[in-house]
Amino acid sequence: DAGAEIVGVAVIVDRGAGAAVEAAGLPYRAAYRLADLGLS
């Protein structure tokens, strides 16, 4: 409604949403993956 255009998604920790975001045609960037933090 405000006229903004979403051009991509950036997150601190990728928790698995990357595939869905990229399927919507948007670039997805994550600073860390769960494995980088010792999590699975």
N, CA, C and O atoms as a Maestro MAE file, in Angstrom:
{
 s_m_m2io_version
 :::
 2.0.0
}

f_m_ct {
 s_m_title
 :::
 protein
 m_atom[160] {
  # First column is atom index #
  i_m_mmod_type
  r_m_x_coord
  r_m_y_coord
  r_m_z_coord
  i_m_residue_number
  s_m_chain_name
  s_m_pdb_residue_name
  s_m_pdb_atom_name
  i_m_atomic_number
  :::
  1 25 0.812 -1.202 0.000 1 A "ASP " " N  " 7
  2 3 0.000 0.000 0.000 1 A "ASP " " CA " 6
  3 2 0.852 1.261 0.000 1 A "ASP " " C  " 6
  4 15 0.422 2.301 -0.500 1 A "ASP " " O  " 8
  5 25 2.046 1.177 0.553 2 A "ALA " " N  " 7
  6 3 2.900 2.360 0.653 2 A "ALA " " CA " 6
  7 2 3.719 2.579 -0.617 2 A "ALA " " C  " 6
  8 15 4.383 3.605 -0.757 2 A "ALA " " O  " 8
  9 25 3.675 1.634 -1.527 3 A "GLY " " N  " 7
  10 3 4.395 1.782 -2.776 3 A "GLY " " CA " 6
  11 2 5.806 1.217 -2.771 3 A "GLY " " C  " 6
  12 15 6.562 1.435 -3.718 3 A "GLY " " O  " 8
  13 25 6.167 0.499 -1.726 4 A "ALA " " N  " 7
  14 3 7.503 -0.100 -1.669 4 A "ALA " " CA " 6
  15 2 7.564 -1.337 -2.558 4 A "ALA " " C  " 6
  16 15 6.574 -2.048 -2.729 4 A "ALA " " O  " 8
  17 25 8.731 -1.577 -3.113 5 A "GLU " " N  " 7
  18 3 8.942 -2.771 -3.927 5 A "GLU " " CA " 6
  19 2 9.981 -3.649 -3.238 5 A "GLU " " C  " 6
  20 15 11.091 -3.193 -2.965 5 A "GLU " " O  " 8
  21 25 9.636 -4.888 -2.958 6 A "ILE " " N  " 7
  22 3 10.571 -5.821 -2.335 6 A "ILE " " CA " 6
  23 2 11.516 -6.322 -3.416 6 A "ILE " " C  " 6
  24 15 11.078 -6.862 -4.432 6 A "ILE " " O  " 8
  25 25 12.811 -6.141 -3.194 7 A "VAL " " N  " 7
  26 3 13.798 -6.531 -4.195 7 A "VAL " " CA " 6
  27 2 14.678 -7.682 -3.734 7 A "VAL " " C  " 6
  28 15 15.481 -8.191 -4.515 7 A "VAL " " O  " 8
  29 25 14.542 -8.105 -2.477 8 A "GLY " " N  " 7
  30 3 15.326 -9.211 -1.953 8 A "GLY " " CA " 6
  31 2 15.088 -9.363 -0.469 8 A "GLY " " C  " 6
  32 15 14.438 -8.532 0.166 8 A "GLY " " O  " 8
  33 25 15.630 -10.444 0.075 9 A "VAL " " N  " 7
  34 3 15.476 -10.735 1.498 9 A "VAL " " CA " 6
  35 2 16.863 -11.011 2.071 9 A "VAL " " C  " 6
  36 15 17.618 -11.821 1.534 9 A "VAL " " O  " 8
  37 25 17.191 -10.326 3.172 10 A "ALA " " N  " 7
  38 3 18.451 -10.546 3.877 10 A "ALA " " CA " 6
  39 2 18.138 -10.883 5.325 10 A "ALA " " C  " 6
  40 15 17.335 -10.209 5.969 10 A "ALA " " O  " 8
  41 25 18.781 -11.935 5.835 11 A "VAL " " N  " 7
  42 3 18.555 -12.367 7.215 11 A "VAL " " CA " 6
  43 2 19.901 -12.565 7.905 11 A "VAL " " C  " 6
  44 15 20.932 -12.708 7.248 11 A "VAL " " O  " 8
  45 25 19.878 -12.572 9.222 12 A "ILE " " N  " 7
  46 3 21.097 -12.850 9.976 12 A "ILE " " CA " 6
  47 2 21.363 -14.354 9.977 12 A "ILE " " C  " 6
  48 15 22.467 -14.788 9.650 12 A "ILE " " O  " 8
  49 25 20.350 -15.159 10.346 13 A "VAL " " N  " 7
  50 3 20.507 -16.616 10.401 13 A "VAL " " CA " 6
  51 2 19.485 -17.277 9.484 13 A "VAL " " C  " 6
  52 15 18.280 -17.069 9.628 13 A "VAL " " O  " 8
  53 25 19.977 -18.077 8.540 14 A "ASP " " N  " 7
  54 3 19.093 -18.838 7.651 14 A "ASP " " CA " 6
  55 2 18.536 -20.025 8.417 14 A "ASP " " C  " 6
  56 15 19.272 -20.918 8.835 14 A "ASP " " O  " 8
  57 25 17.226 -20.018 8.592 15 A "ARG " " N  " 7
  58 3 16.571 -21.119 9.301 15 A "ARG " " CA " 6
  59 2 15.768 -21.988 8.337 15 A "ARG " " C  " 6
  60 15 14.919 -22.767 8.770 15 A "ARG " " O  " 8
  61 25 16.027 -21.861 7.036 16 A "GLY " " N  " 7
  62 3 15.407 -22.748 6.071 16 A "GLY " " CA " 6
  63 2 14.415 -22.108 5.122 16 A "GLY " " C  " 6
  64 15 13.769 -22.815 4.349 16 A "GLY " " O  " 8
  65 25 14.274 -20.804 5.156 17 A "ALA " " N  " 7
  66 3 13.291 -20.145 4.298 17 A "ALA " " CA " 6
  67 2 13.834 -19.795 2.916 17 A "ALA " " C  " 6
  68 15 13.085 -19.334 2.054 17 A "ALA " " O  " 8
  69 25 15.111 -20.006 2.701 18 A "GLY " " N  " 7
  70 3 15.737 -19.592 1.449 18 A "GLY " " CA " 6
  71 2 15.079 -20.133 0.199 18 A "GLY " " C  " 6
  72 15 14.885 -19.388 -0.762 18 A "GLY " " O  " 8
  73 25 14.733 -21.395 0.184 19 A "ALA " " N  " 7
  74 3 14.131 -22.000 -1.009 19 A "ALA " " CA " 6
  75 2 12.790 -21.352 -1.343 19 A "ALA " " C  " 6
  76 15 12.496 -21.105 -2.513 19 A "ALA " " O  " 8
  77 25 11.988 -21.079 -0.340 20 A "ALA " " N  " 7
  78 3 10.678 -20.464 -0.579 20 A "ALA " " CA " 6
  79 2 10.826 -19.036 -1.096 20 A "ALA " " C  " 6
  80 15 10.078 -18.610 -1.975 20 A "ALA " " O  " 8
  81 25 11.779 -18.309 -0.556 21 A "VAL " " N  " 7
  82 3 12.006 -16.929 -1.002 21 A "VAL " " CA " 6
  83 2 12.505 -16.928 -2.440 21 A "VAL " " C  " 6
  84 15 12.024 -16.151 -3.264 21 A "VAL " " O  " 8
  85 25 13.467 -17.793 -2.745 22 A "GLU " " N  " 7
  86 3 13.991 -17.860 -4.101 22 A "GLU " " CA " 6
  87 2 12.948 -18.366 -5.087 22 A "GLU " " C  " 6
  88 15 12.955 -17.959 -6.249 22 A "GLU " " O  " 8
  89 25 12.050 -19.246 -4.649 23 A "ALA " " N  " 7
  90 3 10.962 -19.718 -5.513 23 A "ALA " " CA " 6
  91 2 10.015 -18.579 -5.867 23 A "ALA " " C  " 6
  92 15 9.353 -18.615 -6.904 23 A "ALA " " O  " 8
  93 25 9.953 -17.574 -5.008 24 A "ALA " " N  " 7
  94 3 9.121 -16.397 -5.277 24 A "ALA " " CA " 6
  95 2 9.840 -15.406 -6.188 24 A "ALA " " C  " 6
  96 15 9.301 -14.350 -6.519 24 A "ALA " " O  " 8
  97 25 11.073 -15.761 -6.592 25 A "GLY " " N  " 7
  98 3 11.806 -14.921 -7.532 25 A "GLY " " CA " 6
  99 2 12.628 -13.819 -6.892 25 A "GLY " " C  " 6
  100 15 13.020 -12.869 -7.570 25 A "GLY " " O  " 8
  101 25 12.896 -13.929 -5.594 26 A "LEU " " N  " 7
  102 3 13.671 -12.902 -4.902 26 A "LEU " " CA " 6
  103 2 15.027 -13.451 -4.479 26 A "LEU " " C  " 6
  104 15 15.129 -14.618 -4.101 26 A "LEU " " O  " 8
  105 25 16.059 -12.632 -4.536 27 A "PRO " " N  " 7
  106 3 17.345 -13.079 -4.016 27 A "PRO " " CA " 6
  107 2 17.283 -13.220 -2.496 27 A "PRO " " C  " 6
  108 15 16.584 -12.464 -1.820 27 A "PRO " " O  " 8
  109 25 18.016 -14.185 -1.973 28 A "TYR " " N  " 7
  110 3 18.017 -14.473 -0.535 28 A "TYR " " CA " 6
  111 2 19.456 -14.520 -0.058 28 A "TYR " " C  " 6
  112 15 20.271 -15.261 -0.607 28 A "TYR " " O  " 8
  113 25 19.772 -13.742 0.952 29 A "ARG " " N  " 7
  114 3 21.123 -13.701 1.503 29 A "ARG " " CA " 6
  115 2 21.061 -13.924 3.007 29 A "ARG " " C  " 6
  116 15 20.211 -13.356 3.693 29 A "ARG " " O  " 8
  117 25 21.964 -14.754 3.512 30 A "ALA " " N  " 7
  118 3 22.037 -15.019 4.947 30 A "ALA " " CA " 6
  119 2 23.475 -14.828 5.413 30 A "ALA " " C  " 6
  120 15 24.413 -15.268 4.748 30 A "ALA " " O  " 8
  121 25 23.643 -14.177 6.546 31 A "ALA " " N  " 7
  122 3 24.976 -13.989 7.109 31 A "ALA " " CA " 6
  123 2 25.519 -15.309 7.649 31 A "ALA " " C  " 6
  124 15 26.710 -15.595 7.518 31 A "ALA " " O  " 8
  125 25 24.642 -16.114 8.257 32 A "TYR " " N  " 7
  126 3 25.038 -17.388 8.847 32 A "TYR " " CA " 6
  127 2 24.011 -18.453 8.530 32 A "TYR " " C  " 6
  128 15 22.830 -18.157 8.349 32 A "TYR " " O  " 8
  129 25 24.461 -19.682 8.463 33 A "ARG " " N  " 7
  130 3 23.594 -20.855 8.381 33 A "ARG " " CA " 6
  131 2 23.581 -21.490 9.768 33 A "ARG " " C  " 6
  132 15 24.465 -21.217 10.580 33 A "ARG " " O  " 8
  133 25 22.600 -22.325 10.044 34 A "LEU " " N  " 7
  134 3 22.537 -22.982 11.351 34 A "LEU " " CA " 6
  135 2 23.814 -23.769 11.639 34 A "LEU " " C  " 6
  136 15 24.307 -23.769 12.767 34 A "LEU " " O  " 8
  137 25 24.345 -24.435 10.620 35 A "ALA " " N  " 7
  138 3 25.566 -25.226 10.798 35 A "ALA " " CA " 6
  139 2 26.759 -24.346 11.186 35 A "ALA " " C  " 6
  140 15 27.644 -24.791 11.917 35 A "ALA " " O  " 8
  141 25 26.788 -23.101 10.700 36 A "ASP " " N  " 7
  142 3 27.870 -22.183 11.064 36 A "ASP " " CA " 6
  143 2 27.887 -21.908 12.563 36 A "ASP " " C  " 6
  144 15 28.934 -21.601 13.133 36 A "ASP " " O  " 8
  145 25 26.735 -22.018 13.191 37 A "LEU " " N  " 7
  146 3 26.598 -21.728 14.615 37 A "LEU " " CA " 6
  147 2 26.629 -22.990 15.470 37 A "LEU " " C  " 6
  148 15 26.405 -22.936 16.679 37 A "LEU " " O  " 8
  149 25 26.908 -24.132 14.830 38 A "GLY " " N  " 7
  150 3 26.956 -25.395 15.551 38 A "GLY " " CA " 6
  151 2 25.587 -25.957 15.870 38 A "GLY " " C  " 6
  152 15 25.444 -26.788 16.767 38 A "GLY " " O  " 8
  153 25 24.579 -25.507 15.138 39 A "LEU " " N  " 7
  154 3 23.206 -25.986 15.317 39 A "LEU " " CA " 6
  155 2 22.804 -26.802 14.100 39 A "LEU " " C  " 6
  156 15 23.395 -26.666 13.029 39 A "LEU " " O  " 8
  157 25 21.807 -27.641 14.266 40 A "SER " " N  " 7
  158 3 21.353 -28.413 13.101 40 A "SER " " CA " 6
  159 2 19.877 -28.282 12.899 40 A "SER " " C  " 6
  160 15 19.327 -28.865 11.965 40 A "SER " " O  " 8
  :::
 }
 m_bond[159] {
  # First column is bond index #
  i_m_from
  i_m_to
  i_m_order
  :::
  1 1 2 1
  2 2 3 1
  3 3 4 2
  4 3 5 1
  5 5 6 1
  6 6 7 1
  7 7 8 2
  8 7 9 1
  9 9 10 1
  10 10 11 1
  11 11 12 2
  12 11 13 1
  13 13 14 1
  14 14 15 1
  15 15 16 2
  16 15 17 1
  17 17 18 1
  18 18 19 1
  19 19 20 2
  20 19 21 1
  21 21 22 1
  22 22 23 1
  23 23 24 2
  24 23 25 1
  25 25 26 1
  26 26 27 1
  27 27 28 2
  28 27 29 1
  29 29 30 1
  30 30 31 1
  31 31 32 2
  32 31 33 1
  33 33 34 1
  34 34 35 1
  35 35 36 2
  36 35 37 1
  37 37 38 1
  38 38 39 1
  39 39 40 2
  40 39 41 1
  41 41 42 1
  42 42 43 1
  43 43 44 2
  44 43 45 1
  45 45 46 1
  46 46 47 1
  47 47 48 2
  48 47 49 1
  49 49 50 1
  50 50 51 1
  51 51 52 2
  52 51 53 1
  53 53 54 1
  54 54 55 1
  55 55 56 2
  56 55 57 1
  57 57 58 1
  58 58 59 1
  59 59 60 2
  60 59 61 1
  61 61 62 1
  62 62 63 1
  63 63 64 2
  64 63 65 1
  65 65 66 1
  66 66 67 1
  67 67 68 2
  68 67 69 1
  69 69 70 1
  70 70 71 1
  71 71 72 2
  72 71 73 1
  73 73 74 1
  74 74 75 1
  75 75 76 2
  76 75 77 1
  77 77 78 1
  78 78 79 1
  79 79 80 2
  80 79 81 1
  81 81 82 1
  82 82 83 1
  83 83 84 2
  84 83 85 1
  85 85 86 1
  86 86 87 1
  87 87 88 2
  88 87 89 1
  89 89 90 1
  90 90 91 1
  91 91 92 2
  92 91 93 1
  93 93 94 1
  94 94 95 1
  95 95 96 2
  96 95 97 1
  97 97 98 1
  98 98 99 1
  99 99 100 2
  100 99 101 1
  101 101 102 1
  102 102 103 1
  103 103 104 2
  104 103 105 1
  105 105 106 1
  106 106 107 1
  107 107 108 2
  108 107 109 1
  109 109 110 1
  110 110 111 1
  111 111 112 2
  112 111 113 1
  113 113 114 1
  114 114 115 1
  115 115 116 2
  116 115 117 1
  117 117 118 1
  118 118 119 1
  119 119 120 2
  120 119 121 1
  121 121 122 1
  122 122 123 1
  123 123 124 2
  124 123 125 1
  125 125 126 1
  126 126 127 1
  127 127 128 2
  128 127 129 1
  129 129 130 1
  130 130 131 1
  131 131 132 2
  132 131 133 1
  133 133 134 1
  134 134 135 1
  135 135 136 2
  136 135 137 1
  137 137 138 1
  138 138 139 1
  139 139 140 2
  140 139 141 1
  141 141 142 1
  142 142 143 1
  143 143 144 2
  144 143 145 1
  145 145 146 1
  146 146 147 1
  147 147 148 2
  148 147 149 1
  149 149 150 1
  150 150 151 1
  151 151 152 2
  152 151 153 1
  153 153 154 1
  154 154 155 1
  155 155 156 2
  156 155 157 1
  157 157 158 1
  158 158 159 1
  159 159 160 2
  :::
 }
}
